[in-house]
Amino acid sequence: MSTANRTEQDVLQDLSDEERALLKRVLEIERARLHVRAADLTDDLVGAVKEILP
């Protein structure tokens, strides 16, 4: 599969358990850092992750 054709789901499926745990922790820290607990920022956080993933 070409890197250019990879979807978000492809990237997530290719992560190891350790990488998924790290990603989850990073997202938890980012959500806490934003001090927005009541808002659902999932789409914003996924967008930010997409920017840093190859």
Buried (B, 14 or more C-beta within 10 A) or exposed (E): EEEEEBEEEEBBEEEEEEEEEEBEEBBEEBBEEEEEEEEEBEEBBEEBBEEEEE
